[in-house]
Amino acid sequence: MVALVALVLLAWVIFLVWVPVSAWNRVERVDNVPAGDRPAAGRGSTFLLVGSDSREGLTQAQMTELSTGPDEGGKRTDSIMLVHVSDHGAKPSIVSIPRDSYVPIPGHGSNKINAAYAFGGAKLLTQTVEQATGLRLDGYLEIGFGGFAGVVDSLGGVDICVAAKMNDPKAGIDLSPGCQTLNGPTALGYVRSRYTDPLGDFGRAERQRQFLGAVMKKAATPATVLVPWRYTAFADSAAKGLVVGEDTSLNEAVSVLQAMRAVGNGSGLSMQVPVATAALNTPNAGVAVKWNTTQAKALFTALRDDEDLVAPPAGTTPG
């Protein structure tokens, strides 16, 4: 009897390991490593996490259901985040970079940072972020529209506390305030919506960090891990929607997911790059976001040196 129990436990452990490894082997890879000089490596690990507006893999019916709008060709980054994992036990942190941040883009002058992705994909975006922040990025992960919705549905929905009523036909949502379970299409609309949020893109970035934390919090529950079909569905849907850097390992990807979970359960930090103004008039890119140079530099230095960070008060907005 003891031998049988041991055999069952061994089989279960093998299953728990095999499922993510098998899914990882199906993940799309991309070369994101910039050529030429790069910032020196810092302490801990810092990863670039990107949400793209790619409709790749979605049918017309799915684009209608998800309210993504048509595929107009090309891709831009819907969200850009730095995920920092400490090597001395400090809290992991997720830092949003406003996608309209006005920064130098190598070979293209200055522009909004999300244009780097449109100009040169993952490699140019990585180079742009490294040069703008002075941080050496240790890995790259990207997820598209379809990936967001599929992952949520594989978990049977995700629990989100909605701060205020959100009625945004462009994002396909009409949500009442309060904590509730969102399905894939509704969760996607929740993280995409910006027209009904008084904080615009800043509010949306905060919701995106909240959403990622909620997804990983749900993924790590016994209701997911101990139910074979749900565990497998989550791994498969995550693999379908994920693109990773060629040099990004499974262990590094897991550390990013664990950082998201930490944010979801309150043991990680969620913040954005400090902003001086969201109304910077530019000669070539319309109205853009200007970082608070002093505060942003201090944040990037703290990340590079793996210092303990303190999240700003909730609701902090640029002046």
C-alpha positions as CSV (number, residue, x, y, z in Angstrom):
1,M,0.0,0.0,0.0
2,V,2.8,2.4,0.9
3,A,4.6,1.6,-2.4
4,L,1.4,2.3,-4.3
5,V,0.9,5.7,-2.6
6,A,4.6,6.5,-3.3
7,L,4.1,5.5,-6.9
8,V,1.0,7.7,-7.3
9,L,2.8,10.7,-5.7
10,L,5.8,10.2,-8.0
11,A,3.5,10.1,-11.0
12,W,1.7,13.3,-9.8
13,V,5.0,15.1,-9.4
14,I,6.1,14.0,-12.8
15,F,2.8,15.3,-14.2
16,L,3.2,18.7,-12.5
17,V,6.7,19.1,-14.0
18,W,5.9,17.7,-17.4
19,V,3.0,20.0,-18.1
20,P,4.8,23.3,-17.9
21,V,8.0,21.9,-19.6
22,S,5.9,20.6,-22.5
23,A,4.1,23.9,-22.8
24,W,7.4,25.8,-22.7
25,N,8.8,23.8,-25.6
26,R,5.9,25.1,-27.7
27,V,6.4,28.8,-26.8
28,E,7.4,31.1,-29.7
29,R,10.9,32.5,-29.5
30,V,12.2,35.9,-30.7
31,D,15.6,37.4,-30.8
32,N,15.5,40.5,-28.5
33,V,19.2,40.8,-27.7
34,P,20.5,44.2,-28.9
35,A,23.8,44.4,-30.7
36,G,26.6,46.7,-29.5
37,D,27.2,48.2,-26.1
38,R,24.7,47.4,-23.4
39,P,24.5,48.5,-19.8
40,A,26.5,46.6,-17.2
41,A,24.6,43.8,-15.4
42,G,23.1,44.8,-12.1
43,R,22.2,42.9,-9.0
44,G,19.1,40.7,-9.0
45,S,17.3,40.2,-12.3
46,T,15.2,42.6,-14.4
47,F,12.9,41.4,-17.1
48,L,11.0,43.2,-19.8
49,L,7.3,42.2,-19.9
50,V,5.3,43.4,-22.9
51,G,1.6,43.2,-23.8
52,S,1.3,43.7,-27.6
53,D,-1.8,44.6,-29.6
54,S,-1.2,41.7,-31.9
55,R,-4.3,40.0,-33.2
56,E,-2.2,37.1,-34.5
57,G,-4.0,33.8,-34.2
58,L,-7.5,35.4,-33.7
59,T,-10.3,34.7,-36.1
60,Q,-12.7,37.5,-37.1
61,A,-15.3,36.1,-34.7
62,Q,-12.8,36.2,-31.9
63,M,-11.8,39.8,-32.7
64,T,-15.5,40.7,-32.6
65,E,-16.0,38.9,-29.3
66,L,-13.0,40.4,-27.7
67,S,-13.8,43.9,-29.1
68,T,-10.2,44.3,-30.3
69,G,-11.0,46.0,-33.5
70,P,-9.6,44.9,-36.9
71,D,-6.0,43.9,-37.5
72,E,-4.6,47.0,-39.2
73,G,-1.2,45.6,-39.7
74,G,2.0,46.2,-37.7
75,K,2.2,45.9,-33.9
76,R,2.5,48.3,-31.0
77,T,3.0,47.6,-27.3
78,D,-0.2,48.0,-25.3
79,S,1.8,47.8,-22.1
80,I,5.5,47.8,-21.1
81,M,6.6,46.7,-17.7
82,L,9.9,46.0,-15.9
83,V,9.8,43.0,-13.6
84,H,12.5,43.0,-11.0
85,V,13.4,39.9,-8.9
86,S,15.8,40.4,-6.0
87,D,18.7,38.1,-5.3
88,H,18.7,39.0,-1.5
89,G,15.1,38.5,-0.6
90,A,13.7,42.0,-1.2
91,K,10.1,42.2,-2.5
92,P,9.7,41.6,-6.2
93,S,8.4,44.6,-8.1
94,I,6.5,45.3,-11.3
95,V,7.1,48.8,-12.8
96,S,5.0,50.1,-15.6
97,I,6.6,52.3,-18.3
98,P,4.0,54.6,-19.8
99,R,3.7,53.6,-23.4
100,D,3.6,57.3,-24.5
101,S,6.9,58.0,-22.7
102,Y,9.0,60.3,-24.9
103,V,12.5,58.8,-25.2
104,P,15.3,58.4,-27.7
105,I,14.9,55.4,-29.9
106,P,18.2,54.3,-31.5
107,G,18.3,55.1,-35.2
108,H,14.9,56.9,-35.1
109,G,15.4,60.1,-33.0
110,S,13.0,60.6,-30.1
111,N,9.5,59.3,-30.1
112,K,6.9,57.6,-27.9
113,I,8.5,54.4,-26.4
114,N,5.9,52.1,-27.9
115,A,6.9,53.2,-31.4
116,A,10.2,51.3,-30.8
117,Y,8.3,48.1,-31.0
118,A,6.6,49.1,-34.3
119,F,9.9,50.3,-35.8
120,G,12.0,47.2,-34.8
121,G,10.2,44.7,-32.7
122,A,11.4,43.1,-29.5
123,K,15.1,43.8,-30.2
124,L,14.7,47.6,-30.7
125,L,12.3,47.9,-27.8
126,T,14.8,46.1,-25.6
127,Q,17.6,48.4,-26.7
128,T,15.4,51.5,-26.2
129,V,14.4,50.5,-22.7
130,E,18.0,49.6,-21.8
131,Q,19.3,53.0,-23.0
132,A,16.5,55.0,-21.4
133,T,16.8,53.3,-18.0
134,G,20.4,52.2,-17.8
135,L,19.2,48.8,-16.8
136,R,20.6,45.5,-18.3
137,L,17.5,43.4,-19.1
138,D,17.9,39.7,-18.3
139,G,15.0,38.4,-20.3
140,Y,12.0,39.2,-22.4
141,L,8.3,38.0,-22.3
142,E,5.4,39.1,-24.5
143,I,1.7,38.3,-24.6
144,G,-0.9,39.3,-27.1
145,F,-4.6,40.1,-27.0
146,G,-5.7,36.5,-27.6
147,G,-3.3,35.2,-24.9
148,F,-4.9,37.4,-22.2
149,A,-8.4,36.1,-22.8
150,G,-7.4,32.5,-23.2
151,V,-5.4,32.3,-20.0
152,V,-8.3,33.8,-18.0
153,D,-10.9,31.4,-19.4
154,S,-8.5,28.5,-18.8
155,L,-8.7,29.4,-15.1
156,G,-12.5,29.7,-15.0
157,G,-12.3,33.5,-14.7
158,V,-10.2,35.8,-12.6
159,D,-11.3,37.7,-9.4
160,I,-10.9,41.5,-9.8
161,C,-12.1,44.3,-7.6
162,V,-13.4,47.1,-9.9
163,A,-12.9,50.5,-8.3
164,A,-15.5,52.4,-10.2
165,K,-18.2,51.9,-12.9
166,M,-16.6,51.2,-16.3
167,N,-18.8,51.5,-19.4
168,D,-16.5,51.4,-22.4
169,P,-18.0,50.2,-25.7
170,K,-14.6,50.4,-27.4
171,A,-13.3,47.8,-24.9
172,G,-16.5,45.8,-24.9
173,I,-17.2,46.2,-21.1
174,D,-20.0,47.6,-18.8
175,L,-18.8,46.8,-15.3
176,S,-20.2,47.8,-12.0
177,P,-18.0,48.7,-9.0
178,G,-17.1,45.9,-6.6
179,C,-15.2,42.6,-6.5
180,Q,-16.3,40.1,-9.2
181,T,-15.1,37.3,-11.4
182,L,-14.3,38.3,-15.0
183,N,-14.2,36.0,-18.0
184,G,-11.6,36.2,-20.8
185,P,-13.3,38.9,-23.0
186,T,-14.4,41.0,-20.0
187,A,-10.9,40.8,-18.4
188,L,-9.3,41.8,-21.7
189,G,-11.6,44.8,-21.9
190,Y,-10.8,45.7,-18.3
191,V,-7.1,45.9,-18.9
192,R,-7.5,47.7,-22.3
193,S,-10.0,50.4,-21.3
194,R,-8.7,53.9,-21.0
195,Y,-11.5,56.2,-22.2
196,T,-13.6,55.9,-19.0
197,D,-10.7,56.0,-16.6
198,P,-10.0,59.6,-15.3
199,L,-6.3,58.6,-15.1
200,G,-6.2,57.5,-18.8
201,D,-3.2,55.3,-19.6
202,F,-1.9,55.6,-16.0
203,G,-5.1,54.1,-14.7
204,R,-5.0,51.4,-17.3
205,A,-1.4,50.5,-16.4
206,E,-2.3,50.1,-12.8
207,R,-5.2,47.8,-13.8
208,Q,-2.8,45.8,-15.9
209,R,-0.5,45.2,-13.0
210,Q,-3.5,44.3,-10.8
211,F,-4.8,41.9,-13.5
212,L,-1.4,40.1,-13.9
213,G,-1.2,39.6,-10.1
214,A,-4.8,38.3,-10.0
215,V,-4.1,35.8,-12.8
216,M,-1.0,34.3,-11.1
217,K,-2.8,34.3,-7.7
218,K,-5.6,32.2,-9.3
219,A,-3.1,30.0,-11.2
220,A,-1.3,29.1,-8.0
221,T,-4.4,28.0,-6.1
222,P,-5.2,24.3,-5.4
223,A,-8.3,24.7,-7.6
224,T,-5.9,25.1,-10.5
225,V,-2.9,23.0,-9.6
226,L,-4.8,20.0,-8.2
227,V,-7.3,19.8,-11.1
228,P,-5.4,18.2,-14.0
229,W,-7.5,19.5,-16.9
230,R,-7.5,23.1,-15.5
231,Y,-3.7,22.9,-14.8
232,T,-3.1,21.6,-18.4
233,A,-5.5,24.2,-19.9
234,F,-3.7,27.0,-18.2
235,A,-0.3,25.9,-19.3
236,D,-1.4,25.3,-22.9
237,S,-3.2,28.7,-23.2
238,A,-0.3,30.5,-21.6
239,A,2.1,28.9,-24.1
240,K,-0.2,29.9,-27.1
241,G,-0.2,33.5,-26.1
242,L,3.4,33.9,-25.1
243,V,6.5,35.0,-26.9
244,V,9.9,34.9,-25.1
245,G,13.4,36.0,-25.8
246,E,15.7,33.3,-27.2
247,D,18.0,33.6,-24.2
248,T,15.1,33.6,-21.7
249,S,15.0,30.4,-19.7
250,L,12.1,28.5,-18.2
251,N,13.4,29.3,-14.7
252,E,13.6,33.0,-15.6
253,A,10.0,32.9,-16.9
254,V,8.9,31.2,-13.7
255,S,10.5,33.9,-11.6
256,V,8.5,36.5,-13.6
257,L,5.3,34.6,-12.9
258,Q,6.2,34.3,-9.2
259,A,6.7,38.1,-9.1
260,M,3.3,38.6,-10.6
261,R,1.8,36.3,-8.0
262,A,3.6,38.2,-5.2
263,V,1.9,41.4,-6.5
264,G,-1.4,39.6,-6.5
265,N,-1.2,38.5,-2.9
266,G,0.2,41.7,-1.6
267,S,3.8,40.6,-1.0
268,G,5.2,42.4,-4.1
269,L,5.4,46.0,-5.2
270,S,3.3,47.6,-8.0
271,M,4.3,51.0,-9.4
272,Q,5.1,53.1,-12.4
273,V,8.0,55.2,-13.6
274,P,7.7,58.6,-12.0
275,V,6.1,61.2,-14.4
276,A,6.6,64.9,-14.5
277,T,3.8,65.6,-17.1
278,A,1.5,63.7,-19.3
279,A,1.0,66.7,-21.6
280,L,4.5,67.1,-23.2
281,N,4.1,68.7,-26.6
282,T,6.5,67.1,-29.0
283,P,7.6,68.1,-32.6
284,N,6.8,64.7,-34.1
285,A,4.7,62.5,-31.8
286,G,1.9,64.8,-30.6
287,V,1.3,64.9,-26.8
288,A,3.6,62.5,-24.9
289,V,4.6,61.6,-21.4
290,K,7.8,63.1,-19.8
291,W,9.4,61.3,-16.9
292,N,10.4,63.0,-13.7
293,T,14.1,62.7,-14.5
294,T,15.4,62.9,-11.0
295,Q,12.9,60.4,-9.5
296,A,13.0,58.1,-12.5
297,K,16.8,57.9,-12.4
298,A,16.7,57.2,-8.6
299,L,14.2,54.3,-9.3
300,F,16.4,52.8,-12.0
301,T,19.5,53.1,-9.8
302,A,17.6,51.3,-7.0
303,L,16.5,48.5,-9.4
304,R,20.1,48.2,-10.8
305,D,21.5,48.0,-7.2
306,D,18.7,45.7,-6.0
307,E,17.7,48.0,-3.2
308,D,14.6,47.6,-1.2
309,L,11.9,49.7,-2.8
310,V,8.8,51.3,-1.3
311,A,5.7,51.6,-3.5
312,P,4.2,55.2,-3.8
313,P,0.8,55.8,-2.3
314,A,-2.1,54.4,-4.2
315,G,-3.6,56.8,-6.7
316,T,-0.4,58.8,-7.1
317,T,-0.6,60.8,-10.4
318,P,1.7,63.0,-12.3
319,G,1.5,66.7,-11.6
